[in-house]
Amino acid sequence: MDTSPKNVREHIARSKFFLQRKDLLKSLKSLGLALELLASGQIFGRERIEIDILLEEAVRLLMEQEGLKAVFPAGLAHKKGKERELSATINRVANALELVLGRAKKEERRKQLVELDEAIIAGQAGLDQGQPLEARKHFRRASEICGDEPGLYADIGNRFLLAGLLAEAVEYLQKNIEVAPADLRAYPALAQCYDSLGEPDKAEEVLKAALRRFGPMEALNLRLAKGALERKKWADALLNAQEVLKLNATNQEGRRLAAEASQRIYGDPQAYLRENPQASVKSQEIKLDF
């Protein structure tokens, strides 16, 4: 435990800083720690005088807080040699305040989740009843209430996607990727939106972004292979189909796509299975004329 004058002064300064920020709990904890360090250390002379002055001011500022006036009508004061007792008193107040704030935070969180559920239910009802404007209003409210709730934007985006409201789905799915790029759920849905909107290049970029972050994935590589084949990107189709087969050698669709891409590239649907497919193709081109 660092009981140096510098460390004690720093904790006193933190107490005053937190008080200016209206964070009474952190202010109490910092001051309690400063008093404890002072009581445990050996600080004398000029440095001790300076620290005592700082402590007197810090305690006075705390006692000006309305919440503490009710607890200590007569107030508290710093007295030299009584730092440990004052520290214990301040720490008891801090612990009691932390308990009260914890209960209040839990209650606030409970109310927030109730409001969120109500907004989501109302938004889904709007979609079910063919009232997209109502749905948008309630889902917007949900994101305002609990925008930091994990997966919320992905959930709303998927609801819009299932309802066929693709532009709205894209907005929420993109937002989910922005705020939680490590959440896989939004990537496939966003790619599906772009495919449905006739923007296959954007769909491809979304899937590639997912693979860069999460590594090869059977379902995503399969979608990339299919899309590449449709756009006549034979090499990309084969590459992704082979990734699928590395992950699952029994994937029949992966085999079909690999064979078709191999046929387009090498003229042989089985060439991709050979160690050097290009060389095998060249050997087939040799003609013997007797």
N, C-alpha and C positions, 0 to 999 in steps of 0.2 A: 504494500500500500504506500503510495507516494505521498508523504506528509510534508513535502517541501513547501516553503512560502509561496512559490510560484503556482503550484497546483491548487493550494487553498484559495488564492486570489482568483484563479480561473473559475473555480466552482462558484464563488461569490458572484463573479461577473455573469456567469450563466444564469444564476438565480434571478438577477436583475433583468437580464435579456428576456427570459421566459415570462417574467411578470409583465414586461412591456408588450409581449405578444399575447397577453391575456391567458397564458397557460399556467394556471395556479399550481397544478399538480407537479409539473416539472420544476417550477420555481421552488416549491417546498422541498422536493427531493434533492435539488442541487444545494440548497442552503443547509439541509440536514447533513449532507455528506461533507460540506465544508467545515461545519462545526465538529463533526466526528474526526476529521483529519487533524483539525487544530488540537483537539483534546488528546489525540494519540501521538502527536509530534512534539518536538522540542524547538519552539520558535521563540526567540527572545529579542530584546532590544528594539531598534527602530522598526524592523520588519513586523514585530508583534504589535507595535503601536498602530502601524498603518492598517494591519489586518483587523484589529479591534474597531477602528473607525469605520472600515468598510462593512463589517458585520453589523454594527449598530445601525448604519443606514439601511442595510438590506432587511433587517428585522423590522425596522420602522415602516419601510415601504410595504412589507407584507401585512403588517397590522392595520394598514389603511384600507385593506380589501374588505368589502362589506361582508363577505362570507366568513371571514375570520373574526370580525368584530363581534358577530353573534356567538361564536364559540369562546372567545376570550374577551369578555366585556372590559376587563381591566388591562388587557393588552399583555404582550410579552416583551421582554427586553433582554439584550445581551449583557451578561455579567461575566467579567473575567474570572476564570476558574470554574465556571458553571456551564461550560460548553457541552459537556456530555449530557447533562440533564436537559438542556435546551434542545439538543439534537434529538433526544428520545421523544420529547414532546412534539417536535415538528414532524418527526417520522411517523408518529401515531396519527397525527392529523392527515398526513399524506396518504397513509394506508387506508384510513376511513374514507377519504375523498375518492381514492382510486376504486374502492368497492362501490360507492354510490354511482360514480361515473360509469363503471362497468355494467351495473344494472340498467342504468339509463340508456347506455349504448345498445344493450341487448333488446330492450323494449323498442327503441327506435328502429333497430334492424327488423324486428318482428313486424312492426307496422309497415315498414318499407316493402317487405316481401308480400304482405297481404295486398297492398296497393298494386304491386307488380303483377301478382296473379290475376287480380281483377282487370287490369289493363290488357293482359294477354288474352284472357277469356273473352273480353269484349271485342278485341281486335279479331280474334278467330270467328266470333259470331258475325262480325261484319263481312268477313270473307265468305262464310257459309251462306249468308243471305244475299250475296251479290252486291254488297255495298262497299266498294273499295275505298271510298272517301272516309267512311266511318272507320274502316280497318286501319287506314293510314294514321288517322287521328289517335287512335288508341295505342297503336304500336309506337308512335312517336312519343306518346306519354310514357310508355314502358321504358323506352331508352333514356328518357329524361330522369325517370325515377331511379333507375338502376343500370346505368350505362356500363358500369364496371363489373356487372354480374357475368361470370365466365360463360361463354357460349350464347349469350342473349341475342347478339346480332345475327349469329348463325341460325338460331332457332327462328327468328322473325323472317330472315331471308328465305329459309326453307318453306315457311308457311306461304310466303308470297309466290315462291316458285311453284308449289303444288296448286296454287290458285290460278296460275298462268299469268301472273303480274310480274313479268320478267324484269322490267326496268327497276321496279321497287326492290325486287329480290337482289339484283346486282348491287344496288346501293348498300343494303345491309350486309351482304356477304363480303363486299370489299371492305366495309368498315370493320368487320370481324377480323379479317386478315391484317388490317392496319394495327388494331389494338392488341391482337393476340396471334401473331404470326406462327406461334408454335401449336396452335389449335388446328388440327387437320380438317375438321368437319366442313369448313366453308369452301375449301379448294375444289373438291369434286362438284359441289352444287353450283359454284360460280362458273366452272367450265361448262356445265350443262346449260346454264343460262346463255352463255355466249354461243354455244352450238345452236340453241333454239333461236337465237337472234340472228343467225346467219353470219357469225363472226368466228369462224374456226381458228383463225390465227391467234385471236385473243384467248380462246379456250386452250389452245396448245401451250401458250405462254404460262397460263395459270397452272396447268398440270406439270409443266417443267419446273416451275417455281416450287411446287410441292415436292417434287422428286429431289431437287437440290437441297431442300431442307430436311426431308425425312428419309431420303435414300430410296432405292428401288422398291416398288410396291406393285403387286400382281395386278390389281384392278386398274391402277392409274397407267401403268406401262401398257396394259392391254388397250385402254382407250386411246393412248397415243399411237399405238401401232395401227389401230383401225382408222383413226383420223389421217395418219400419214398415208396409208394405202389409198384412201378415198381421194387424197390430193396428189396421188402419184409420186409421193416422196418415198421411193422404194427403199433406199438405204435406211432412212429413219424408221420405216415400218419394220424392216428386218431387225434392226438394232433393238427396238422396244419389244418385239416378239421374242427375241432371244433372251432378253431380261426376264420376261414372263416365264419362259421355260426354265431358266436358272432357278427361279423361285418355286416353280411347280411344273415338273417335267410331264405331268399328266394332263396339263391344260390343253384341251382339244382345240379351242379357239386360237390359242397361241400357236399351236402347231400349224393350223390352217393358214394363219396370217404369215408365219415364217415361210411356209412352202410357197405361198403365192408371191411374196416379195422375192424369194430366192429365184423363182421362175422368171420374174421380170428382170432381175439383175444378171443372173447367170445362165438363164435358159434351161434350168434344171431345178425342179422343186425340192430335190434332196441335196443340192450342192452345199447349202448352208451347214449341213451336218458334217461335212468333211473338214479336215484340219486346214486345208488350203483350197477353198472352193474355186478361186480364180484360176489356179494352176490346172485344176481338173477340167475346167471349161476349155482352156487353151489346148489341152491334150485331145479333147473331143473334136477340135477344129482341124487336126492333122488328117489329111486325106492321102491314102496310098493309091497310086495310079500305076498299075502294071500294064 
